[in-house]
Amino acid sequence: MSLRALWIISNEKGQKASIRFSKRFSTVEHRARNLAGSSYVAVPEDSDFLQRLLTELGLSNSDKSYVADRDDCLYRPRSPAVELRLNGKGTLWPVLVLSQGPLILACLPLVDILSEPRPPLANLLSVSQGVTLLAGLQTFLLGSGVKLDSAGLASRVATLPSLLLQVCPLGTPLDTPLAGTPTASTVPTSTVTQKQPAWKTGVYRGRATVNVAVVETVRSMQYGNQSRQDLWDVYGTVTCKCEVEGALPNVTVTLSLPPNGSPLQDILVHPCVTSLDSSILTASSVDNADGSAFSGPYKFPFSPPLEPFRLCSYTSQVPVPPILGSYQLKEEENNLRVSVSLKLHESVRNSFEYCEAHLPFFNRNQMGVVDVKVSSGQVDVSKEKNLLVWGLGQKFPKSREVTFDGKISFTGSSNGPSDPLCTGLTAYIKLYLKVPDTTLSGCCVDQHSVQVYSSAKPRIVTSRELQSKEYFIWNSTGSAPVSSGQVMM
């Protein structure tokens, strides 16, 4: 993996963005020109690059709030890799970007796979290694949590030329895995001296602890209408914090599924993962041609950074959402008749950290009389008198079903909030829930499956939880927005 160019951009609040440091590697650029041939796209001047990058990130001071190349619905950005269109001179891709605090770090790695359509980012080793280098430089420049003053930051930026000579000679970063090299044994021996990566700012000293958390998020659009298909999806993240002694400690985390669990898909891993079974990626891809499914276990060996990080993310095609709902809203003179039914699926653990149903009402006066009855929980009226909050507590009843019935009059003296979408009987319920110690896919990390190759026995802490985001149940007696077949949020 090699870099064609690297930029450090200052983007402090209230000040005009500027390039504080840039570096081009002419030997790598020569290779890029030979590889691309007639499709070669040169790296633009710094001023032109800065302008186009800020526009792509939506940070420019331009009066144009809509930019066709960036905001058109057909354009699908793939963070952290962006593409910069150069007005008839071609497209620069992939430009890798990391932003934190007052700095934006960007680099252009050399991509030696020239094919259309473009290969997935997960298949490009140069992308993961480029992000690793940027993350290391980010830590070097900004530290690990302590805010630097401008003089301290300027001092570190000034050392970048000499630092890059050591960690990235001739545009090729050191201490990163090279394509085609066999993976070394994950068990360190006493006769091998591990080399500290140049961008790793320190080594942990203290009691060894490994914390692994699996969080799954469910989204849903339920219409209660046979002519409209209900939609839902689930995506998960595995985050780790590893406090283990050693320059390059080795840790292996294994994700497991129940025998009838839905296989994980679209798996993306952190650059620190040292090796990965190819069957995990090919069998979990949505583009998998033969339809084979890999149901685990999913092993991720890695050498962790000092700070907490996201080890991997995934999606899962679960057969049902956690809560199925029915919402009916009817107009009766000056009142609204409300009827709601919610049923918790039998596969979901009946123990919530919280569970609330919000019923907003738009384009009406403030609520006057609220006469409702619920089979479980309690109902509160918001201070603005335009929202009902149905608190369901921490458990559904034994039947796993709850109901809400009543009448609402809108006789307030002032108007409530307006919404161009929710007019007439177009209305929704939005669910907010968090369920500890469970996931919809059944994905979990067993404490005994976490392996740490260290002289000290670590304390292993694992957890999992399910939470909701954009979980809507639409009024079945009114119209509702319907996408073309995907959950669009």
C-alpha positions as CSV (number, residue, x, y, z in Angstrom):
1,M,0.0,0.0,0.0
2,S,1.3,3.5,-0.9
3,L,0.1,7.0,-0.7
4,R,-0.1,9.4,-3.7
5,A,-0.7,12.5,-1.5
6,L,-1.5,13.5,2.1
7,W,-3.2,16.7,3.5
8,I,-3.7,18.2,6.9
9,I,-6.4,20.8,6.9
10,S,-7.2,23.3,9.6
11,N,-11.0,23.8,10.0
12,E,-11.4,25.7,13.3
13,K,-14.8,27.2,14.1
14,G,-15.2,30.8,12.9
15,Q,-12.1,30.7,10.7
16,K,-11.6,30.0,7.1
17,A,-10.4,26.5,6.3
18,S,-6.8,26.2,5.1
19,I,-4.2,23.5,4.4
20,R,-1.6,23.4,7.2
21,F,0.4,20.6,5.6
22,S,0.5,18.7,2.4
23,K,2.8,16.1,0.9
24,R,3.0,14.5,-2.5
25,F,5.0,11.3,-3.3
26,S,6.3,11.6,-6.8
27,T,7.5,8.0,-7.0
28,V,4.0,6.7,-6.1
29,E,2.4,9.2,-8.6
30,H,4.6,7.8,-11.3
31,R,3.3,4.3,-10.5
32,A,-0.3,5.6,-10.5
33,R,0.2,7.1,-14.0
34,N,1.6,3.8,-15.4
35,L,-1.2,1.7,-13.8
36,A,-4.0,3.9,-15.0
37,G,-2.8,4.6,-18.5
38,S,-5.3,6.7,-20.4
39,S,-7.7,6.9,-17.4
40,Y,-5.0,8.5,-15.2
41,V,-6.3,11.5,-13.1
42,A,-3.7,13.8,-11.7
43,V,-3.7,15.1,-8.2
44,P,-5.0,18.8,-8.3
45,E,-3.3,21.8,-6.8
46,D,-3.9,22.2,-3.0
47,S,-6.3,25.2,-3.4
48,D,-8.4,23.3,-5.9
49,F,-8.3,20.1,-3.8
50,L,-9.4,22.1,-0.7
51,Q,-12.3,23.7,-2.4
52,R,-13.7,20.5,-3.8
53,L,-13.2,18.6,-0.6
54,L,-15.0,21.2,1.5
55,T,-17.8,21.2,-1.0
56,E,-18.1,17.4,-0.9
57,L,-18.2,17.5,2.9
58,G,-20.7,20.3,3.0
59,L,-18.3,22.6,4.8
60,S,-17.8,25.3,2.1
61,N,-19.2,28.8,2.4
62,S,-20.9,28.6,-1.0
63,D,-24.4,30.0,-1.3
64,K,-25.5,26.8,-3.0
65,S,-27.2,24.6,-0.5
66,Y,-27.8,22.0,-3.2
67,V,-24.9,20.6,-5.2
68,A,-26.1,18.1,-7.9
69,D,-22.9,15.9,-7.8
70,R,-23.2,15.6,-4.0
71,D,-26.9,15.8,-3.2
72,D,-28.5,13.9,-6.1
73,C,-30.4,10.8,-4.8
74,L,-28.5,8.6,-7.2
75,Y,-25.1,9.4,-5.5
76,R,-24.3,7.1,-2.7
77,P,-21.4,8.3,-0.5
78,R,-19.2,5.7,1.1
79,S,-17.6,7.1,4.2
80,P,-14.7,7.5,4.9
81,A,-13.9,7.4,1.2
82,V,-15.2,10.2,-0.9
83,E,-14.8,11.0,-4.6
84,L,-13.9,14.5,-5.9
85,R,-15.1,15.4,-9.4
86,L,-12.6,17.7,-11.2
87,N,-14.7,19.4,-13.9
88,G,-13.9,17.3,-17.0
89,K,-10.5,16.2,-15.7
90,G,-11.9,13.0,-14.2
91,T,-12.7,11.8,-10.7
92,L,-10.3,11.4,-7.8
93,W,-11.2,8.3,-5.8
94,P,-10.9,7.1,-3.1
95,V,-10.0,10.2,-1.1
96,L,-9.9,9.0,2.6
97,V,-11.1,11.6,5.1
98,L,-11.0,11.7,9.0
99,S,-12.2,14.7,10.9
100,Q,-11.8,15.5,14.6
101,G,-11.8,18.8,16.4
102,P,-10.0,21.5,14.5
103,L,-8.4,19.2,11.9
104,I,-9.4,17.3,8.8
105,L,-6.9,14.6,7.6
106,A,-7.1,13.3,4.1
107,C,-5.0,11.1,1.9
108,L,-5.2,9.5,-1.6
109,P,-4.0,5.9,-1.6
110,L,-2.8,4.1,-4.6
111,V,-5.4,1.7,-5.9
112,D,-4.1,-1.0,-8.2
113,I,-7.5,-2.6,-8.9
114,L,-8.7,-0.7,-12.0
115,S,-12.2,-2.1,-12.7
116,E,-15.7,-0.9,-13.3
117,P,-17.9,-1.1,-11.4
118,R,-15.6,-0.1,-8.5
119,P,-14.8,-2.9,-6.1
120,P,-16.3,-2.7,-2.5
121,L,-14.1,-0.7,-0.1
122,A,-13.8,-3.8,2.1
123,N,-11.9,-5.5,-0.8
124,L,-9.3,-2.7,-1.0
125,L,-6.4,-3.2,1.4
126,S,-5.1,0.3,0.6
127,V,-8.3,1.8,2.1
128,S,-8.0,0.1,5.5
129,Q,-4.3,0.8,5.7
130,G,-4.8,4.4,4.6
131,V,-7.5,4.9,7.3
132,T,-5.1,3.3,9.9
133,L,-2.3,5.8,9.0
134,L,-4.7,8.7,9.2
135,A,-6.0,7.5,12.6
136,G,-2.4,7.2,13.8
137,L,-1.5,10.7,12.6
138,Q,-4.7,12.1,14.1
139,T,-3.7,10.6,17.5
140,F,-0.2,12.0,17.2
141,L,-1.4,15.5,16.3
142,L,-4.4,15.8,18.7
143,G,-3.4,13.4,21.5
144,S,-5.7,11.0,23.2
145,G,-8.3,13.3,24.8
146,V,-6.3,16.2,26.2
147,K,-7.0,19.4,24.2
148,L,-3.9,20.9,22.7
149,D,-3.3,24.6,22.5
150,S,-2.5,26.2,19.1
151,A,1.2,26.3,19.9
152,G,1.3,22.6,20.8
153,L,-0.5,21.7,17.6
154,A,1.7,23.9,15.5
155,S,4.8,22.3,17.0
156,R,3.5,18.8,16.1
157,V,2.6,19.8,12.6
158,A,6.1,21.1,12.1
159,T,7.6,17.7,12.9
160,L,5.5,15.9,10.3
161,P,8.2,16.1,7.5
162,S,10.7,14.2,9.6
163,L,8.1,11.9,11.1
164,L,6.8,10.9,7.6
165,L,10.4,10.1,6.6
166,Q,10.4,7.4,9.3
167,V,6.8,6.1,9.2
168,C,6.0,6.6,5.5
169,P,9.3,6.6,3.5
170,L,8.6,7.2,-0.3
171,G,4.9,7.1,0.4
172,T,4.8,3.5,1.8
173,P,3.7,3.3,5.5
174,L,5.6,1.0,7.7
175,D,4.2,-1.4,10.3
176,T,1.1,-2.2,8.2
177,P,0.3,-5.6,6.8
178,L,1.4,-6.0,3.2
179,A,-0.7,-7.7,0.5
180,G,0.2,-11.3,-0.1
181,T,2.3,-11.8,3.0
182,P,1.3,-14.7,5.3
183,T,-0.3,-13.9,8.6
184,A,2.2,-14.5,11.5
185,S,1.3,-16.7,14.4
186,T,-0.9,-14.9,16.9
187,V,0.9,-16.4,19.8
188,P,4.0,-14.2,20.8
189,T,7.1,-16.0,22.0
190,S,9.7,-14.7,24.4
191,T,12.4,-14.7,21.7
192,V,10.5,-12.2,19.4
193,T,10.8,-8.5,20.1
194,Q,7.7,-6.7,19.0
195,K,8.1,-3.3,17.4
196,Q,6.0,-0.4,18.6
197,P,4.1,1.2,15.6
198,A,5.4,4.7,15.0
199,W,2.0,6.3,15.3
200,K,1.0,4.4,18.5
201,T,1.5,7.0,21.2
202,G,2.0,4.7,24.2
203,V,1.8,1.3,25.8
204,Y,-0.8,0.4,28.5
205,R,0.4,-0.3,32.0
206,G,-2.0,-1.7,34.6
207,R,-4.6,-4.4,35.2
208,A,-5.6,-6.2,32.0
209,T,-9.2,-5.7,31.0
210,V,-11.1,-6.4,27.8
211,N,-14.6,-5.0,27.3
212,V,-16.7,-6.1,24.4
213,A,-20.2,-4.8,23.7
214,V,-22.7,-5.9,21.0
215,V,-25.4,-3.3,20.2
216,E,-28.1,-4.1,17.6
217,T,-30.4,-1.3,16.3
218,V,-33.8,-2.0,14.7
219,R,-35.7,0.3,12.4
220,S,-39.2,-0.3,11.2
221,M,-42.0,1.1,9.0
222,Q,-45.4,-0.6,9.8
223,Y,-48.5,0.4,7.9
224,G,-51.2,-2.0,9.0
225,N,-52.4,-2.2,5.4
226,Q,-52.3,-5.3,3.2
227,S,-51.6,-3.1,0.2
228,R,-48.4,-1.8,1.8
229,Q,-45.6,-4.0,2.9
230,D,-44.2,-3.5,6.4
231,L,-40.4,-3.0,6.4
232,W,-37.7,-3.4,9.0
233,D,-34.0,-3.9,9.2
234,V,-31.4,-4.6,11.8
235,Y,-27.7,-3.5,12.0
236,G,-25.2,-4.3,14.7
237,T,-21.9,-2.9,16.0
238,V,-19.3,-4.6,18.2
239,T,-17.2,-2.1,20.2
240,C,-14.1,-2.9,22.2
241,K,-11.9,-1.3,24.8
242,C,-8.8,-3.4,25.4
243,E,-6.5,-2.5,28.2
244,V,-3.7,-5.0,27.7
245,E,0.0,-4.6,28.2
246,G,2.5,-4.9,25.4
247,A,3.5,-3.1,22.2
248,L,1.3,-5.3,20.0
249,P,-1.0,-7.4,22.1
250,N,-3.0,-10.1,20.4
251,V,-6.7,-10.5,21.1
252,T,-9.3,-12.7,19.4
253,V,-13.1,-12.0,19.7
254,T,-15.6,-14.6,18.5
255,L,-19.2,-13.8,17.6
256,S,-21.7,-16.7,17.9
257,L,-25.2,-17.2,16.7
258,P,-27.9,-19.6,17.9
259,P,-28.6,-22.7,15.8
260,N,-31.6,-21.0,14.1
261,G,-30.0,-17.5,14.0
262,S,-30.0,-15.4,10.9
263,P,-26.5,-15.2,9.3
264,L,-24.6,-11.9,9.6
265,Q,-24.3,-9.9,6.4
266,D,-22.4,-6.8,5.1
267,I,-19.6,-7.3,7.7
268,L,-17.1,-4.5,7.9
269,V,-14.0,-4.7,10.2
270,H,-11.6,-2.3,11.8
271,P,-8.2,-2.0,10.1
272,C,-6.5,-3.4,13.3
273,V,-8.0,-6.9,12.4
274,T,-4.9,-8.9,11.4
275,S,-6.6,-11.7,9.4
276,L,-10.1,-12.8,8.4
277,D,-11.5,-15.9,7.0
278,S,-12.5,-15.1,3.4
279,S,-15.7,-17.2,3.8
280,I,-16.9,-14.7,6.3
281,L,-16.8,-11.9,3.8
282,T,-17.9,-13.7,0.7
283,A,-20.8,-15.6,2.3
284,S,-22.1,-12.6,4.1
285,S,-22.1,-10.2,1.1
286,V,-25.5,-9.1,-0.3
287,D,-23.9,-9.6,-3.7
288,N,-23.1,-13.2,-3.0
289,A,-23.9,-15.0,-6.2
290,D,-24.4,-18.6,-5.0
291,G,-26.5,-17.6,-2.0
292,S,-24.5,-19.6,0.5
293,A,-24.8,-18.5,4.1
294,F,-22.0,-18.6,6.7
295,S,-23.5,-19.0,10.2
296,G,-20.4,-18.6,12.2
297,P,-18.6,-18.7,14.5
298,Y,-17.1,-15.3,13.4
299,K,-13.5,-15.0,14.6
300,F,-11.7,-11.6,14.6
301,P,-8.0,-11.6,15.7
302,F,-6.6,-8.1,16.1
303,S,-4.0,-6.0,17.8
304,P,-6.1,-3.3,19.6
305,P,-5.4,0.4,19.8
306,L,-5.3,2.1,23.2
307,E,-8.7,3.9,22.8
308,P,-12.2,2.3,22.5
309,F,-12.9,1.4,18.9
310,R,-15.6,-0.3,16.7
311,L,-14.3,-3.8,15.9
312,C,-16.9,-4.6,13.3
313,S,-20.4,-3.8,12.0
314,Y,-23.0,-6.0,10.3
315,T,-26.6,-6.4,9.2
316,S,-29.0,-9.2,9.8
317,Q,-32.2,-10.3,8.1
318,V,-34.5,-11.2,11.0
319,P,-37.9,-12.6,10.2
320,V,-40.0,-10.2,12.4
321,P,-39.6,-6.9,14.2
322,P,-39.6,-7.0,18.0
323,I,-42.9,-5.2,18.4
324,L,-45.8,-5.4,16.0
325,G,-48.3,-2.5,16.2
326,S,-51.7,-1.4,15.0
327,Y,-52.7,2.3,15.0
328,Q,-56.2,3.5,14.1
329,L,-57.1,7.2,14.1
330,K,-60.7,8.3,13.2
331,E,-62.3,11.8,13.1
332,E,-65.5,12.2,15.1
333,E,-66.9,15.7,15.1
334,N,-64.3,17.8,16.9
335,N,-62.6,14.7,18.5
336,L,-60.1,12.1,17.4
337,R,-60.8,8.5,18.3
338,V,-57.5,6.7,19.0
339,S,-57.0,3.0,19.1
340,V,-53.6,1.3,19.5
341,S,-52.4,-2.2,20.0
342,L,-48.8,-3.3,20.5
343,K,-47.6,-6.9,20.7
344,L,-44.1,-8.0,21.9
345,H,-42.8,-10.9,19.8
346,E,-42.2,-14.1,21.8
347,S,-38.5,-14.3,20.8
348,V,-37.7,-10.9,22.5
349,R,-36.8,-10.8,26.1
350,N,-39.6,-9.2,28.1
351,S,-37.4,-6.9,30.2
352,F,-36.8,-3.3,29.1
353,E,-34.5,-0.6,30.2
354,Y,-37.2,1.7,28.8
355,C,-40.1,1.4,26.3
356,E,-42.1,4.4,25.3
357,A,-44.6,5.2,22.5
358,H,-44.9,8.8,21.3
359,L,-48.1,9.9,19.6
360,P,-47.5,13.4,18.0
361,F,-50.4,15.5,16.5
362,F,-49.6,18.1,13.8
363,N,-51.5,20.8,12.1
364,R,-54.1,21.1,14.8
365,N,-54.8,23.3,17.8
366,Q,-53.4,22.3,21.2
367,M,-55.0,19.3,22.9
368,G,-57.9,20.1,25.3
369,V,-59.6,17.1,26.9
370,V,-57.6,13.8,26.8
371,D,-59.8,10.8,27.8
372,V,-57.8,7.6,27.2
373,K,-57.5,4.2,28.8
374,V,-54.4,1.9,28.6
375,S,-54.1,-1.7,29.6
376,S,-50.6,-1.2,30.9
377,G,-48.3,1.8,31.7
378,Q,-49.3,5.4,31.9
379,V,-50.0,8.3,29.5
380,D,-48.6,11.8,29.9
381,V,-49.4,15.0,27.9
382,S,-46.4,17.1,26.8
383,K,-46.1,20.6,28.1
384,E,-46.8,21.9,24.6
385,K,-50.0,19.9,24.5
386,N,-49.3,18.3,21.1
387,L,-47.8,15.0,22.1
388,L,-48.9,12.0,24.1
389,V,-46.2,9.9,25.8
390,W,-47.2,6.4,26.6
391,G,-44.7,5.0,29.1
392,L,-44.9,1.2,29.0
393,G,-42.5,0.6,31.8
394,Q,-40.0,-2.2,31.9
395,K,-42.3,-5.2,31.2
396,F,-45.2,-6.1,29.0
397,P,-48.0,-8.0,30.7
398,K,-48.0,-11.8,30.6
399,S,-50.0,-11.8,27.3
400,R,-47.3,-9.6,25.8
401,E,-49.9,-7.3,24.4
402,V,-51.0,-3.8,25.4
403,T,-53.8,-1.5,24.2
404,F,-54.6,2.2,24.2
405,D,-58.1,3.6,23.5
406,G,-59.7,6.9,24.0
407,K,-60.8,10.3,22.6
408,I,-58.9,13.5,22.2
409,S,-60.3,17.0,21.6
410,F,-58.3,19.9,20.2
411,T,-59.7,23.0,21.8
412,G,-56.6,24.8,22.8
413,S,-56.2,28.5,22.2
414,S,-53.1,28.3,20.0
415,N,-52.0,26.2,17.1
416,G,-49.7,23.2,17.6
417,P,-46.7,22.4,15.4
418,S,-47.1,22.1,11.6
419,D,-45.8,19.4,9.3
420,P,-46.4,19.3,5.6
421,L,-46.4,15.5,5.6
422,C,-48.8,14.7,8.5
423,T,-52.0,16.3,7.3
424,G,-55.5,15.0,7.9
425,L,-55.3,11.5,9.2
426,T,-51.7,10.9,8.2
427,A,-50.2,10.3,11.6
428,Y,-47.8,7.9,13.3
429,I,-46.5,6.4,16.5
430,K,-42.8,6.4,17.2
431,L,-41.4,3.7,19.5
432,Y,-38.4,4.2,21.7
433,L,-37.0,1.0,23.3
434,K,-33.9,-0.5,24.8
435,V,-33.7,-4.2,25.8
436,P,-30.5,-5.2,27.8
437,D,-28.9,-8.6,27.4
438,T,-30.5,-9.5,24.1
439,T,-30.1,-9.1,20.3
440,L,-32.7,-9.8,17.5
441,S,-30.2,-11.9,15.5
442,G,-29.1,-13.8,18.6
443,C,-25.5,-12.6,18.1
444,C,-23.4,-12.7,21.3
445,V,-19.9,-12.8,22.6
446,D,-19.2,-15.5,25.2
447,Q,-16.6,-14.5,27.8
448,H,-14.8,-17.8,27.4
449,S,-14.5,-17.2,23.6
450,V,-12.4,-14.1,24.1
451,Q,-8.7,-15.0,23.8
452,V,-6.0,-12.7,25.0
453,Y,-2.3,-13.6,24.5
454,S,-0.8,-11.8,27.4
455,S,1.4,-12.6,30.4
456,A,-1.4,-11.4,32.8
457,K,-4.8,-13.0,32.9
458,P,-7.3,-10.3,31.9
459,R,-10.7,-9.5,33.2
460,I,-13.2,-10.1,30.4
461,V,-16.5,-8.1,30.3
462,T,-19.1,-8.7,27.6
463,S,-22.5,-7.2,27.1
464,R,-25.2,-7.0,24.4
465,E,-28.4,-4.9,23.9
466,L,-31.1,-4.1,21.5
467,Q,-32.3,-0.5,20.8
468,S,-34.7,1.2,18.3
469,K,-34.2,4.0,15.9
470,E,-36.7,5.4,13.5
471,Y,-39.4,2.9,14.6
472,F,-42.7,4.1,13.1
473,I,-46.2,2.7,13.2
474,W,-48.5,4.6,10.8
475,N,-52.2,5.2,11.1
476,S,-53.9,2.5,9.0
477,T,-57.0,4.6,8.3
478,G,-55.0,7.4,6.7
479,S,-52.4,7.8,3.9
480,A,-48.7,7.1,4.7
481,P,-45.4,7.6,2.9
482,V,-44.2,4.5,1.2
483,S,-40.7,4.0,-0.2
484,S,-39.9,1.9,-3.3
485,G,-39.0,-1.1,-1.2
486,Q,-36.3,-0.1,1.2
487,V,-36.3,1.5,4.6
488,M,-35.3,5.1,3.7
489,M,-34.1,7.0,6.8
